[in-house]
């Protein structure tokens, strides 16, 4: 366990004592009294001690909710810890202590930051699951809708499973307020797959993007006119599966959107000569 720096009053011995007090509910009062003397210095503590403090605050505040106001600011501060583990635990603790939109937003932003910066894809998926759990809470969904553009930054991760979960989360959160921005990002992502050396995951990612744009257009018909020209370029895709997904979308668009039929026919004529598959 690292020794606190920057003028911290915590030593290895004191940290060990705090750990021992945590294990004994009868010692929580003494642990809290001690924490109160150096709470403004928590950000200087080592990561192990910070984790102990997060756990202490979690246990104490759930046993005695009146303590939340006293220690929730400390949890907010630990969202800025240099330790990914501390940030993750602090975010998880914060959402159990408060359902206020500011708390949910702070925790969600912390999770997003962890996903983007973490190199281990398994960890990314675990943290993504925490975001999905937040989304599944009705009172939190609106807060996460405002963070859709931040969530889409996770698409910079090349791992297909991470991208798949991210796209599904974004689709679950799409609303009339953010669908236009979402479509702009997805169109750019589709176009970028053309500039990547062909790879199985690239083809699969393109399919995911096509299907997501398809879903957005069905749910928000006003977006269809923006999506159709981009997707129809992929009718000539060498990846038959991706081309088939586009064709399915075009068929549905013809049936659903009478006003877009001239546009669809025009684009179809433009790309027809380049279609490679006879299926």
Phi, psi and omega in degrees: 000129183288148179275135181300141178247194176058036177087012181296145179268005183272133174245172178301319181295313181298321178297319179296321178297318179298320177299317180295318180296326179298324183288346183239108180307332178291343181260003183298320181300317179294321179297318180293321177299317179295314181301322181299332182284341183224026185296331179285352182252006185303325182295344180267354184285161174292161187294325181295316179293323176299320177297320178298318181294319177301315181294320178299312181297320178301310183294315183295316184290332177281330176283329182219085185305338180295344180278352185302313182299330183287327190239356184294328178298325177298319178295318176304315182297325182286350171296340180262010180301152176282349181267120177302323181296318179295315179300317181298313181291323179295318179297316179297322178290320182301318183287344174273340181268334184211139175252012178297142180306324180295323179289317180295318179296317180297317180294316181296317179296324177296316178299315180299316179299318179297317181298316183292321186272337183287134182273337182278117182296328178296321177293318177305316182294321178297315181290325175302321178299326178293321177296318179297321177298320177298316181299325183288350177272117186309320184283349181261345188300318182298322180297316181290331177300325179287350182251012184303318181294325175292319180299323181294343176297339179294340179297347175292347176283127183286349182292128186295319182294321177297315180296319181299313179295322181294316179296320179293320178297315179298320180295322178295333184262355184294142180214175179297338181282334185235000186296324182297314178295320179299314181297320179301313180296315182295322177298318178297321179295320178298314181296322180297330180294341176287337185261009180253138177306131185305130181210150183305317181293327177297316178298316181293323178296319178300318177300317179299318180295317179300315181294324180292317177295323176303310181298318179298319182292324179290318182284329182230084186306332180298339181276344188301318182297331178281331187273320187305310182301322181291313184292326183293342174298336184268006171295336179263014182296141178291338176276106185299326181296317179294317179298321179295322177297319179295318180298320177299318179296316181298317179301315180293322180296320179299320181286323187274322192244088181302321185291344182260359182301316178301319178297317181295316179297318180299312180293325179298318179294327181292323186260351188303320183295339184263356180295127188264325186273144178264356182288000000 
